[in-house]
Amino acid sequence: MFIKVVASLLAVCVAVTNSALVGAPMDADINSPEVQNALCFAIVQHNSGSDSSYISQVVNVIKAQMQIVSGIKYTFIVEMAITSCIKEEPEETCVVNSDPAIAQVVASLFAVFLAVESLDLVGAPVDANINSPEVQDALRFAVAQYNAESKSIYTSRAVKVISVQTQVVAGLNYIFNVEMAETTCKKAEPEATCAINPDANIAQPRECKLVVWSQPWVNSMTLTENRCA
């Protein structure tokens, strides 16, 4: 048994005006705060639209994806079950209903479309999860490009991530504020585990802003800003 629920929220991220830049769906990190917020919104909308007197909850996330359209579309495939909590009663910790006839565990499809109509929100960067695989990939690319553009004979690495944000444009901007320092590894030598150079005159720790523009549906990344204090 499948339930299809489509929920819309006119907030959170900037619209992509060129429809030719619509992206292919890609797997999303279910632990990302943005993905969790979208899923919570979908469940609230599902419960408000259901005819059941009981509250439903997610018991298993089968799949989560995101797609850049005129905003971001989050798609979830989840297992849902009806709990012991009744909608009209004050909220409490809800457990799956012990009566299988009520619980009715089903696979559900949620599509949550987040777009922007408020001018105040257009282009606003939002905090991102540094542990997200997509963010980690963008950071690795940023550091590699930083080293490619650097005139130093030594490679640098990020020793501290001060902040990371994402911004929906015609794709995604990953905005990193990081502390960079040069290591003991020289660019011409084979890669090795690189420690921060013990010579402070070489290491030269500095705060840098690195911005990566990503269009994952065409497998493209570009370092658009490389600025150090």
C-alpha positions as CSV (number, residue, x, y, z in Angstrom):
1,M,0.0,0.0,0.0
2,F,1.5,3.4,-1.0
3,I,0.5,6.8,0.0
4,K,1.6,9.9,-2.0
5,V,1.8,13.2,-0.2
6,V,2.9,16.4,-1.9
7,A,3.6,19.3,0.5
8,S,4.7,22.9,-0.5
9,L,6.5,25.4,1.7
10,L,7.2,28.9,0.3
11,A,10.4,29.6,2.3
12,V,14.0,28.6,3.0
13,C,15.9,28.8,-0.3
14,V,16.4,30.8,-3.4
15,A,14.6,30.1,-6.7
16,V,16.6,28.9,-9.7
17,T,15.2,31.0,-12.6
18,N,16.6,29.1,-15.5
19,S,14.6,25.9,-16.0
20,A,17.4,24.4,-18.1
21,L,19.4,24.1,-14.9
22,V,17.1,21.7,-13.2
23,G,19.2,19.0,-11.6
24,A,18.9,15.3,-11.4
25,P,17.9,13.8,-8.0
26,M,20.8,12.9,-5.8
27,D,21.0,11.0,-2.5
28,A,20.7,13.3,0.5
29,D,22.3,12.9,4.0
30,I,19.3,12.0,6.3
31,N,21.3,13.4,9.2
32,S,21.6,16.8,7.7
33,P,19.6,19.5,9.6
34,E,18.0,20.7,6.4
35,V,16.9,17.2,5.4
36,Q,15.6,16.5,8.9
37,N,13.6,19.8,8.8
38,A,12.1,18.9,5.5
39,L,11.1,15.4,6.7
40,C,9.6,16.8,9.9
41,F,7.5,19.3,7.8
42,A,6.4,16.4,5.6
43,I,5.2,14.3,8.6
44,V,3.4,17.3,10.1
45,Q,1.6,17.9,6.8
46,H,0.8,14.2,6.4
47,N,-0.8,14.0,9.9
48,S,-2.8,17.2,9.3
49,G,-4.1,15.8,6.1
50,S,-4.9,12.3,7.2
51,D,-8.4,11.1,8.3
52,S,-7.0,9.0,11.2
53,S,-7.6,10.2,14.7
54,Y,-4.1,8.9,15.6
55,I,-0.7,10.5,14.9
56,S,1.6,8.7,12.4
57,Q,5.4,8.6,12.6
58,V,8.3,7.4,10.6
59,V,9.7,4.1,11.7
60,N,12.3,3.7,8.9
61,V,13.8,6.0,6.3
62,I,14.3,3.9,3.1
63,K,15.6,6.6,0.9
64,A,16.1,10.4,0.9
65,Q,17.0,12.5,-2.2
66,M,17.2,16.2,-3.1
67,Q,16.8,17.8,-6.4
68,I,17.5,21.4,-7.5
69,V,14.5,22.8,-9.3
70,S,13.1,26.3,-8.7
71,G,14.3,25.8,-5.2
72,I,15.1,22.4,-3.6
73,K,12.8,19.4,-3.8
74,Y,13.3,16.7,-1.1
75,T,11.9,13.3,-1.8
76,F,11.5,10.7,1.0
77,I,10.5,7.0,0.9
78,V,9.8,6.0,4.4
79,E,8.0,3.4,6.4
80,M,5.1,5.0,8.4
81,A,3.1,3.6,11.3
82,I,0.2,4.9,13.3
83,T,1.1,5.5,16.9
84,S,-0.9,5.4,20.2
85,C,-1.1,9.2,20.3
86,I,-4.5,10.8,19.5
87,K,-4.3,14.1,17.6
88,E,-6.6,16.1,19.9
89,E,-4.6,15.2,23.0
90,P,-1.5,17.0,24.2
91,E,1.7,15.8,22.5
92,E,3.7,13.1,24.3
93,T,6.2,10.5,23.5
94,C,4.4,8.4,20.8
95,V,5.1,4.7,20.3
96,V,3.8,2.6,17.5
97,N,0.3,1.3,18.2
98,S,0.4,-2.2,19.7
99,D,-2.8,-3.1,17.6
100,P,-1.5,-4.1,14.2
101,A,-4.9,-3.2,12.7
102,I,-4.4,0.4,13.8
103,A,-0.6,0.6,13.3
104,Q,-0.8,-0.3,9.6
105,V,2.9,0.0,8.7
106,V,3.1,1.2,5.1
107,A,5.7,2.5,2.6
108,S,5.0,6.2,1.9
109,L,6.4,8.6,-0.6
110,F,6.8,12.3,0.4
111,A,7.8,15.0,-1.9
112,V,8.6,18.3,-0.1
113,F,9.2,21.3,-2.4
114,L,11.0,24.2,-0.8
115,A,11.1,27.4,-2.8
116,V,11.4,31.1,-2.2
117,E,8.9,33.9,-2.8
118,S,10.1,36.3,-0.1
119,L,12.7,38.8,-1.4
120,D,14.2,38.8,2.1
121,L,15.2,35.2,1.7
122,V,16.6,35.2,-1.8
123,G,20.1,33.9,-2.0
124,A,20.4,33.6,1.8
125,P,23.2,31.1,2.8
126,V,22.2,28.5,5.4
127,D,24.5,26.6,7.8
128,A,25.5,23.2,6.5
129,N,26.6,20.0,8.2
130,I,30.4,19.7,7.8
131,N,30.1,15.9,8.1
132,S,27.8,15.6,5.1
133,P,29.5,13.7,2.2
134,E,28.6,16.4,-0.3
135,V,30.1,19.1,1.9
136,Q,33.2,17.0,2.5
137,D,33.6,16.5,-1.3
138,A,33.3,20.2,-1.9
139,L,35.9,21.0,0.8
140,R,38.4,18.5,-0.7
141,F,37.9,20.1,-4.1
142,A,38.3,23.6,-2.6
143,V,41.6,22.6,-0.9
144,A,42.9,20.9,-4.1
145,Q,42.1,24.0,-6.2
146,Y,43.7,26.3,-3.5
147,N,46.9,24.3,-3.8
148,A,46.8,24.3,-7.6
149,E,46.5,28.1,-7.6
150,S,49.1,28.7,-4.8
151,K,52.6,29.7,-5.8
152,S,54.1,28.0,-2.7
153,I,56.2,24.8,-3.3
154,Y,54.4,23.3,-0.2
155,T,50.9,21.9,-0.1
156,S,48.4,23.5,2.3
157,R,45.6,21.9,4.2
158,A,42.6,23.0,6.2
159,V,43.5,22.7,9.9
160,K,40.2,24.1,11.1
161,V,36.8,24.6,9.6
162,I,35.4,27.8,11.1
163,S,32.1,27.8,9.3
164,V,30.4,26.2,6.3
165,Q,27.2,27.2,4.5
166,T,25.3,26.3,1.4
167,Q,23.5,28.6,-0.9
168,V,21.1,27.7,-3.7
169,V,22.0,29.5,-7.0
170,A,22.0,27.9,-10.4
171,G,23.3,24.9,-8.6
172,L,24.8,25.1,-5.0
173,N,27.4,27.3,-3.5
174,Y,29.5,25.8,-0.7
175,I,30.9,28.6,1.4
176,F,33.8,27.7,3.6
177,N,35.7,29.8,6.2
178,V,38.7,27.8,7.1
179,E,42.1,28.1,8.7
180,M,44.7,27.0,6.2
181,A,48.4,26.2,6.9
182,E,51.3,25.0,4.8
183,T,52.6,21.5,5.5
184,T,55.9,19.6,5.2
185,C,54.8,18.1,1.9
186,K,56.2,19.6,-1.3
187,K,53.9,19.7,-4.4
188,A,56.4,18.0,-6.6
189,E,56.7,15.0,-4.3
190,P,54.4,12.0,-4.1
191,E,51.5,12.6,-1.8
192,A,52.0,11.5,1.8
193,T,50.5,12.1,5.2
194,C,51.3,15.8,5.6
195,A,51.9,17.4,9.0
196,I,51.7,21.2,9.5
197,N,55.2,22.6,8.8
198,P,57.0,23.2,12.2
199,D,58.6,26.3,10.7
200,A,56.1,29.1,11.5
201,N,57.5,31.2,8.6
202,I,56.5,28.4,6.2
203,A,53.3,27.3,7.8
204,Q,51.8,30.8,7.9
205,P,48.4,29.9,9.4
206,R,45.7,32.2,7.8
207,E,42.0,32.4,7.6
208,C,40.6,31.8,4.1
209,K,37.2,32.0,2.4
210,L,36.8,29.4,-0.2
211,V,33.6,29.2,-2.3
212,V,32.8,26.2,-4.5
213,W,30.0,26.4,-7.1
214,S,28.6,22.9,-7.7
215,Q,26.3,21.6,-10.5
216,P,26.2,17.9,-9.7
217,W,23.9,17.0,-12.6
218,V,26.7,17.9,-15.0
219,N,29.5,16.7,-12.6
220,S,30.9,20.2,-12.4
221,M,32.7,22.0,-9.5
222,T,34.4,25.4,-9.7
223,L,36.3,27.4,-7.1
224,T,34.8,30.8,-7.5
225,E,36.3,32.6,-4.5
226,N,39.8,32.1,-3.0
227,R,40.5,34.8,-0.5
228,C,42.8,34.7,2.6
229,A,43.2,37.3,5.3
